[in-house]
Amino acid sequence: MSHRPGRLVDIGDTSLFVVEVGGSFGHPILIFHGGPGEDHHEFGDYLDPLANRGYRLILADLRAQGHSEKAPVETWTLAKMAEDVGSLGRALGLDRYAALGHSYGSFVVLQHAVDFPGEAAQTIVSSGIPSARFLADVQRNLDAFEPLELRALVADSWARETTIQTAEEFDQLSLDQMPFHFADPLDPRIEEYERRTAGAVRSPEVLRHFAAQEYGGIDVEGRLGEIIEPVLVLAGRHYRVCSVEAAEAMAKGISDAELVVFGDSGHMTFVEQNDEYLDAVDDFLRRNR
């Protein structure tokens, strides 16, 4: 998984690293990872079956993350990363494309849909929120999180985000937080997920930068009506960070939106209910092509 060939794509003021899966004639999906500070390895090979269904998957490392160029720190903003979505589409010569973002990547594609309506033909918001106010539940959910030893581990890992220095520390942090992101904190698939996503180049300086400022401060709840393309909102019923209420608020605020809630998933919907996730994406894109 760690040795997929990729390339740098010049988007103007910097270059983004992309890995492509599937034929060049399929409907392109620009895919953006979470973090901030993770890279395209977050998706492992979990989305690859979409390539067999006729899609061209373009997994990108966000600005200054993964193997992308280290753009200047003043450009590390949610607004700039949202702008990068369209810049990447143009740099690749794509007329029409879908934009899919998971976790922090969902903030990026949602911001893009608001700031540049219709630039993406379809937008898929996976485990996201329209406003930082929805993060208020996190502490309450952590206070109730069992088993107890994992609660301490997760709480401690969050506290470290603002001071993190090395990629090794970031790797450990991701490991420590994973049980919180699955509906079942003891899910045996967590180990499999770690294996299938090995090789990530994590960027501690990017996480540190965003952890100090509400992770880029997503706040588009009042602007959802500006989005003109069809939007698919994907959420896990048991997600402890971004509530289903946040997903419902997005679906309600966007004029052409569909909501799919995965009943047996937490944050890692594309892992926990992989078949259903792939079907939902495929079905939505087929109907809205």
KOLFI-218793 format. One line per field, with one value per residue: residue number from 1; x, y, z of N, C-alpha, C in turn. Coordinates in steps of 0.2 Angstrom, whole numbers, plus 5000, padded with zeros to 4 digits. Example, Ala and Ser with C-alpha at 12.3 -4.5 7.8 and 13.67 -1.06 7.14 Angstrom:
<tivos>
num <- c(1  2)
nX <- c(5066  5064)
nY <- c(4972  4989)
nZ <- c(5039  5035)
caX <- c(5062  5068)
caY <- c(4978  4995)
caZ <- c(5039  5036)
cX <- c(5066  5064)
cY <- c(4984  5000)
cZ <- c(5039  5039)
</tivos>
This chain:
<tivos>
num <- c(1  2  3  4  5  6  7  8  9  10  11  12  13  14  15  16  17  18  19  20  21  22  23  24  25  26  27  28  29  30  31  32  33  34  35  36  37  38  39  40  41  42  43  44  45  46  47  48  49  50  51  52  53  54  55  56  57  58  59  60  61  62  63  64  65  66  67  68  69  70  71  72  73  74  75  76  77  78  79  80  81  82  83  84  85  86  87  88  89  90  91  92  93  94  95  96  97  98  99  100  101  102  103  104  105  106  107  108  109  110  111  112  113  114  115  116  117  118  119  120  121  122  123  124  125  126  127  128  129  130  131  132  133  134  135  136  137  138  139  140  141  142  143  144  145  146  147  148  149  150  151  152  153  154  155  156  157  158  159  160  161  162  163  164  165  166  167  168  169  170  171  172  173  174  175  176  177  178  179  180  181  182  183  184  185  186  187  188  189  190  191  192  193  194  195  196  197  198  199  200  201  202  203  204  205  206  207  208  209  210  211  212  213  214  215  216  217  218  219  220  221  222  223  224  225  226  227  228  229  230  231  232  233  234  235  236  237  238  239  240  241  242  243  244  245  246  247  248  249  250  251  252  253  254  255  256  257  258  259  260  261  262  263  264  265  266  267  268  269  270  271  272  273  274  275  276  277  278  279  280  281  282  283  284  285  286  287  288  289)
nX <- c(5004  5010  5018  5013  5014  5015  5013  5019  5008  5007  4999  4999  5004  5010  5014  5004  5004  4998  4990  4984  4970  4963  4956  4959  4948  4937  4924  4930  4936  4940  4950  4951  4960  4959  4964  4970  4985  4987  4989  4986  4986  4977  4966  4969  4967  4954  4944  4947  4939  4929  4936  4934  4921  4921  4926  4938  4950  4957  4968  4973  4987  4984  4988  5005  5006  5009  5017  5016  5021  5030  5022  5021  5019  5009  4999  4993  4978  4960  4952  4961  4965  4953  4951  4961  4956  4948  4959  4967  4959  4958  4972  4973  4966  4952  4936  4923  4921  4920  4921  4927  4928  4935  4932  4943  4946  4933  4929  4936  4931  4918  4919  4924  4913  4905  4912  4915  4904  4897  4909  4914  4907  4899  4898  4905  4902  4910  4909  4908  4906  4896  4900  4910  4904  4898  4907  4907  4901  4911  4919  4910  4906  4919  4920  4912  4917  4921  4931  4939  4953  4956  4950  4958  4969  4965  4962  4974  4981  4975  4978  4991  4991  4994  5007  5015  5029  5037  5036  5035  5029  5017  5012  5010  5001  4990  4987  4984  4972  4963  4954  4943  4937  4931  4915  4915  4926  4935  4936  4941  4945  4953  4966  4968  4966  4976  4986  4983  4984  4997  5012  5010  5015  5016  5012  5018  5019  5009  4997  4999  4999  4985  4978  4979  4970  4955  4955  4955  4943  4930  4915  4902  4889  4878  4879  4876  4866  4871  4877  4877  4878  4874  4875  4881  4879  4888  4887  4892  4882  4887  4897  4909  4914  4909  4893  4878  4868  4875  4877  4864  4860  4868  4862  4849  4852  4857  4852  4851  4853  4858  4856  4865  4865  4876  4872  4880  4892  4906  4917  4924  4918  4920  4928  4921  4909  4911  4906  4893  4896  4903  4893  4884  4891  4893  4880  4875  4883  4880  4867  4868  4875)
nY <- c(4994  5006  5010  5015  5023  5040  5058  5075  5088  5104  5117  5131  5141  5132  5114  5099  5082  5068  5053  5041  5030  5018  5019  5032  5036  5036  5043  5057  5057  5068  5066  5069  5069  5067  5074  5088  5086  5072  5060  5054  5041  5038  5033  5020  5006  5006  5013  5008  4999  5007  5011  4999  5001  5010  5023  5036  5037  5050  5053  5065  5073  5085  5103  5107  5095  5077  5071  5082  5099  5109  5121  5139  5144  5154  5151  5140  5138  5135  5141  5142  5129  5125  5132  5126  5114  5117  5122  5111  5102  5110  5110  5097  5096  5093  5093  5090  5084  5075  5079  5073  5072  5067  5068  5080  5083  5084  5096  5104  5101  5105  5118  5122  5120  5130  5142  5141  5138  5125  5122  5110  5095  5086  5085  5076  5074  5068  5062  5075  5092  5107  5118  5124  5124  5112  5104  5105  5094  5085  5084  5080  5067  5061  5060  5051  5040  5023  5008  5013  5014  5017  5029  5038  5037  5042  5055  5060  5060  5070  5081  5082  5087  5100  5102  5093  5087  5078  5066  5053  5054  5059  5047  5039  5046  5045  5032  5030  5037  5030  5020  5028  5033  5022  5014  5003  5002  4992  4986  4973  4976  4987  4985  4979  4990  4999  4992  4991  5005  5008  5018  5031  5048  5059  5076  5084  5098  5104  5099  5104  5117  5119  5113  5123  5132  5129  5119  5125  5132  5129  5137  5138  5136  5146  5148  5138  5137  5143  5134  5125  5113  5095  5087  5074  5069  5060  5050  5043  5034  5032  5041  5050  5063  5071  5074  5066  5076  5086  5082  5081  5095  5100  5093  5098  5112  5113  5114  5104  5091  5074  5063  5050  5039  5029  5015  5007  5012  5022  5036  5031  5027  5022  5011  5004  5001  4996  4991  4996  5010  5012  5008  5018  5030  5027  5025  5038  5046  5040  5044  5057  5062)
nZ <- c(5000  5003  4992  4981  4965  4963  4958  4957  4955  4948  4954  4953  4965  4972  4973  4972  4978  4970  4969  4957  4954  4944  4927  4915  4908  4916  4927  4935  4953  4964  4979  4996  5011  5029  5045  5051  5043  5040  5026  5009  5012  5021  5016  5012  5003  5002  4995  4982  4975  4968  4957  4949  4946  4936  4939  4940  4952  4961  4972  4983  4992  5004  5003  5008  5015  5018  5003  4996  4990  5002  5006  5009  5026  5029  5020  5024  5026  5028  5019  5008  5005  5001  4989  4982  4978  4966  4958  4957  4950  4938  4934  4931  4920  4920  4915  4921  4938  4953  4970  4984  5002  5017  5035  5040  5027  5022  5027  5019  5006  5007  5010  4998  4990  4994  4992  4979  4970  4961  4954  4956  4950  4957  4975  4989  5006  5019  5035  5041  5047  5047  5054  5067  5079  5081  5087  5100  5107  5108  5120  5130  5125  5125  5139  5142  5137  5135  5135  5151  5151  5138  5137  5144  5136  5124  5128  5132  5120  5113  5120  5117  5104  5101  5104  5097  5089  5080  5066  5071  5083  5079  5072  5083  5090  5081  5081  5095  5095  5087  5092  5097  5085  5079  5079  5088  5100  5102  5090  5080  5067  5067  5068  5056  5048  5051  5045  5032  5028  5030  5028  5028  5027  5039  5044  5057  5060  5053  5059  5072  5070  5065  5076  5086  5082  5081  5071  5059  5058  5053  5046  5039  5040  5038  5025  5017  5008  4996  4989  4974  4967  4967  4982  4993  5009  5021  5035  5051  5062  5075  5078  5087  5087  5076  5076  5071  5070  5065  5052  5048  5048  5038  5027  5027  5025  5012  4995  4986  4992  4998  5012  5019  5033  5041  5050  5058  5061  5066  5065  5055  5042  5029  5031  5041  5036  5023  5010  5009  5010  4998  4989  4991  4987  4973  4969  4971  4962  4950  4948  4947  4937)
caX <- c(5000  5014  5023  5009  5017  5011  5016  5017  5004  5008  4993  5000  5008  5013  5012  5001  5005  4992  4990  4978  4968  4958  4957  4959  4942  4932  4922  4936  4934  4946  4948  4955  4961  4958  4970  4975  4992  4988  4990  4981  4986  4972  4960  4972  4964  4947  4940  4949  4934  4926  4939  4932  4915  4921  4928  4945  4951  4963  4969  4978  4989  4982  4993  5010  5005  5011  5022  5015  5027  5029  5020  5022  5014  5003  4994  4989  4971  4955  4950  4966  4964  4947  4953  4966  4952  4947  4965  4969  4954  4960  4978  4973  4962  4946  4930  4919  4924  4917  4925  4925  4933  4933  4935  4945  4945  4926  4928  4939  4926  4912  4921  4925  4907  4902  4916  4915  4898  4896  4915  4914  4900  4896  4902  4903  4905  4911  4911  4910  4902  4896  4902  4914  4900  4896  4913  4906  4899  4917  4921  4905  4907  4925  4919  4907  4920  4923  4934  4942  4960  4956  4948  4964  4974  4963  4962  4981  4983  4972  4982  4998  4991  4996  5014  5018  5035  5039  5031  5034  5024  5010  5010  5008  4994  4985  4986  4980  4965  4959  4948  4938  4934  4927  4909  4917  4933  4939  4935  4947  4947  4957  4973  4969  4966  4983  4991  4981  4985  5004  5016  5008  5020  5012  5015  5016  5019  5002  4993  5001  4996  4978  4975  4979  4965  4949  4956  4954  4937  4924  4909  4898  4882  4874  4880  4875  4861  4874  4879  4872  4879  4871  4879  4880  4882  4889  4889  4891  4877  4890  4903  4909  4916  4905  4887  4873  4864  4879  4875  4857  4860  4870  4857  4844  4854  4859  4846  4851  4857  4856  4860  4865  4868  4878  4870  4885  4899  4908  4920  4928  4912  4922  4931  4917  4903  4914  4902  4887  4899  4905  4887  4881  4895  4892  4873  4874  4886  4877  4861  4869  4881)
caY <- c(5000  5012  5011  5017  5028  5046  5063  5081  5092  5111  5121  5138  5144  5126  5108  5094  5076  5064  5045  5039  5023  5017  5021  5039  5038  5036  5050  5058  5059  5071  5063  5073  5065  5071  5077  5090  5083  5066  5061  5050  5034  5037  5029  5014  5003  5005  5015  5006  4995  5011  5011  4994  5003  5015  5029  5038  5040  5055  5054  5070  5076  5092  5108  5106  5088  5071  5072  5089  5104  5113  5128  5144  5143  5159  5148  5135  5140  5131  5144  5141  5122  5124  5135  5121  5109  5119  5123  5104  5100  5113  5108  5090  5097  5090  5097  5088  5080  5075  5081  5069  5074  5064  5071  5087  5084  5086  5103  5107  5101  5109  5125  5123  5120  5136  5147  5141  5134  5122  5121  5102  5093  5083  5085  5071  5076  5061  5063  5082  5097  5114  5124  5122  5124  5105  5101  5106  5088  5080  5083  5076  5060  5058  5059  5044  5034  5016  5007  5019  5015  5020  5036  5041  5037  5047  5062  5062  5061  5076  5086  5082  5089  5107  5102  5088  5089  5073  5061  5047  5056  5059  5040  5036  5049  5042  5025  5031  5040  5026  5017  5033  5034  5017  5013  4998  5004  4986  4983  4970  4979  4993  4982  4978  4997  5001  4988  4993  5012  5010  5022  5038  5054  5064  5082  5086  5105  5106  5097  5109  5124  5119  5112  5129  5137  5126  5115  5129  5135  5129  5140  5139  5134  5151  5149  5132  5139  5145  5128  5123  5106  5090  5085  5068  5069  5053  5050  5037  5035  5032  5045  5054  5069  5075  5071  5065  5082  5091  5080  5083  5102  5101  5090  5103  5118  5113  5113  5098  5086  5068  5061  5043  5038  5022  5013  5003  5015  5029  5040  5027  5024  5019  5005  5000  4998  4998  4989  5001  5016  5012  5008  5025  5035  5025  5027  5045  5049  5038  5047  5064  5063)
caZ <- c(5000  5004  4987  4975  4962  4962  4955  4959  4950  4949  4954  4953  4970  4975  4970  4976  4976  4969  4967  4953  4953  4939  4920  4914  4905  4921  4930  4941  4959  4968  4986  5001  5017  5035  5049  5047  5044  5037  5019  5005  5014  5026  5013  5011  4997  5004  4990  4976  4971  4964  4950  4945  4944  4931  4941  4941  4959  4961  4979  4984  4998  5004  5004  5013  5019  5014  4998  4993  4992  5008  5004  5015  5032  5029  5015  5028  5028  5025  5012  5003  5003  4997  4983  4979  4975  4959  4955  4955  4944  4931  4932  4928  4914  4921  4914  4927  4943  4959  4975  4990  5007  5023  5041  5039  5020  5021  5028  5013  5000  5009  5010  4991  4987  4996  4989  4972  4968  4954  4951  4956  4947  4963  4981  4994  5012  5023  5042  5042  5050  5043  5059  5073  5085  5082  5090  5107  5110  5109  5127  5133  5122  5128  5146  5143  5133  5138  5142  5154  5149  5131  5137  5146  5130  5119  5131  5132  5113  5110  5123  5113  5097  5100  5105  5093  5085  5075  5063  5075  5088  5075  5071  5089  5091  5076  5084  5101  5094  5082  5095  5097  5079  5077  5084  5093  5102  5102  5084  5077  5061  5068  5067  5049  5045  5052  5041  5025  5027  5031  5024  5028  5028  5042  5045  5064  5060  5050  5064  5077  5067  5065  5083  5090  5080  5080  5065  5053  5060  5048  5048  5033  5041  5036  5018  5013  5002  4991  4985  4968  4964  4971  4988  4996  5015  5023  5042  5055  5068  5082  5078  5094  5086  5072  5077  5065  5070  5060  5045  5046  5047  5031  5022  5027  5022  5005  4992  4982  4996  5001  5018  5021  5039  5042  5057  5062  5060  5070  5061  5049  5038  5023  5034  5045  5032  5016  5004  5009  5008  4990  4985  4992  4983  4967  4967  4970  4957  4944  4947  4947  4932)
cX <- c(5004  5018  5019  5013  5012  5015  5014  5014  5005  5001  4993  5006  5012  5011  5009  5002  4999  4994  4984  4977  4963  4959  4956  4952  4936  4930  4927  4933  4940  4945  4953  4954  4959  4965  4967  4982  4993  4989  4985  4981  4980  4966  4963  4969  4957  4942  4941  4943  4930  4929  4936  4924  4915  4923  4936  4947  4957  4964  4975  4980  4988  4989  4998  5010  5007  5017  5021  5020  5025  5028  5020  5017  5008  4998  4991  4983  4966  4953  4955  4966  4958  4948  4957  4962  4951  4954  4968  4965  4956  4967  4978  4969  4955  4940  4925  4922  4919  4922  4923  4930  4930  4936  4937  4945  4938  4925  4931  4934  4920  4913  4921  4918  4903  4905  4916  4910  4898  4903  4916  4907  4896  4901  4900  4907  4904  4913  4913  4905  4902  4899  4905  4910  4898  4902  4912  4904  4905  4919  4916  4905  4913  4924  4915  4911  4922  4927  4938  4949  4961  4954  4954  4969  4972  4963  4969  4983  4981  4976  4988  4997  4994  5004  5018  5024  5037  5034  5030  5029  5017  5008  5007  5001  4989  4982  4982  4973  4960  4953  4942  4934  4930  4921  4911  4924  4938  4938  4941  4950  4952  4964  4974  4969  4973  4988  4989  4982  4993  5007  5015  5014  5016  5016  5013  5015  5012  4997  4993  4998  4988  4975  4975  4973  4958  4949  4954  4947  4932  4918  4905  4891  4877  4874  4879  4870  4864  4877  4874  4873  4876  4877  4877  4883  4882  4891  4888  4887  4881  4897  4903  4912  4911  4898  4882  4869  4868  4877  4868  4856  4863  4865  4851  4845  4855  4853  4845  4856  4854  4860  4859  4869  4870  4877  4875  4891  4900  4910  4922  4923  4915  4926  4925  4911  4905  4909  4896  4890  4900  4898  4884  4884  4893  4885  4872  4877  4883  4871  4862  4874  4878)
cY <- c(5006  5014  5012  5023  5034  5052  5070  5085  5100  5114  5128  5140  5138  5120  5103  5087  5072  5057  5044  5032  5023  5020  5029  5041  5038  5043  5051  5060  5062  5069  5066  5070  5070  5073  5082  5087  5076  5066  5056  5043  5033  5033  5022  5012  5002  5007  5013  5002  5000  5012  5005  4996  5009  5022  5030  5041  5044  5056  5059  5071  5083  5097  5107  5100  5083  5073  5078  5093  5107  5120  5133  5144  5148  5156  5142  5137  5135  5134  5143  5134  5121  5127  5130  5116  5111  5120  5116  5102  5103  5111  5101  5090  5093  5095  5096  5083  5080  5076  5077  5070  5070  5067  5078  5088  5086  5093  5107  5107  5105  5116  5127  5124  5127  5142  5147  5136  5132  5120  5113  5100  5090  5084  5080  5073  5070  5063  5070  5086  5104  5120  5121  5121  5116  5101  5101  5099  5083  5079  5078  5068  5057  5056  5053  5038  5029  5012  5013  5020  5018  5027  5040  5042  5042  5054  5065  5064  5068  5082  5087  5086  5096  5108  5097  5090  5084  5069  5055  5048  5056  5052  5037  5039  5046  5035  5025  5033  5035  5023  5022  5034  5028  5016  5008  5000  4998  4982  4980  4972  4985  4991  4982  4985  4999  4998  4990  5001  5013  5014  5029  5043  5059  5070  5085  5094  5108  5105  5102  5115  5124  5117  5118  5134  5133  5122  5119  5133  5135  5132  5142  5137  5139  5152  5143  5132  5141  5140  5126  5116  5101  5088  5079  5069  5062  5054  5044  5038  5036  5036  5050  5061  5074  5071  5070  5072  5087  5089  5082  5091  5103  5099  5095  5109  5119  5111  5107  5093  5080  5066  5053  5042  5030  5020  5010  5006  5021  5033  5037  5023  5020  5012  5001  4997  4999  4997  4995  5008  5017  5012  5015  5030  5033  5027  5034  5048  5047  5042  5055  5066  5068)
cZ <- c(5000  4998  4980  4971  4961  4959  4958  4954  4952  4949  4955  4958  4973  4971  4974  4974  4975  4967  4963  4953  4948  4932  4919  4911  4910  4924  4936  4947  4963  4976  4990  5008  5023  5038  5053  5048  5042  5030  5016  5008  5019  5023  5011  5004  4997  4998  4983  4972  4966  4957  4946  4943  4939  4933  4941  4947  4959  4969  4980  4991  4998  5005  5010  5017  5014  5010  4994  4995  4998  5007  5010  5020  5032  5024  5018  5030  5025  5019  5007  5000  4999  4990  4979  4975  4967  4955  4953  4949  4937  4929  4929  4922  4914  4919  4920  4931  4949  4964  4982  4996  5013  5029  5039  5031  5018  5022  5022  5007  5001  5008  5002  4988  4988  4993  4982  4969  4961  4951  4951  4954  4953  4969  4986  5001  5017  5030  5043  5046  5046  5048  5065  5079  5087  5086  5098  5111  5111  5116  5131  5131  5125  5136  5148  5140  5137  5133  5144  5152  5143  5132  5139  5140  5125  5121  5130  5125  5111  5113  5120  5107  5096  5101  5101  5089  5079  5072  5067  5080  5085  5074  5077  5091  5087  5079  5090  5100  5090  5086  5096  5091  5076  5082  5090  5094  5101  5095  5081  5071  5061  5066  5059  5045  5045  5047  5033  5023  5029  5026  5024  5030  5032  5044  5052  5064  5058  5056  5070  5076  5068  5072  5087  5088  5077  5073  5059  5053  5054  5050  5042  5033  5038  5028  5014  5007  4996  4986  4980  4966  4969  4976  4991  5003  5019  5031  5046  5061  5075  5082  5084  5093  5082  5072  5071  5065  5065  5053  5043  5044  5040  5026  5021  5024  5015  5001  4988  4986  4998  5007  5018  5028  5040  5049  5062  5062  5065  5064  5054  5045  5033  5025  5037  5041  5025  5010  5004  5007  5001  4986  4985  4987  4975  4964  4966  4964  4950  4943  4946  4942  4927)
</tivos>
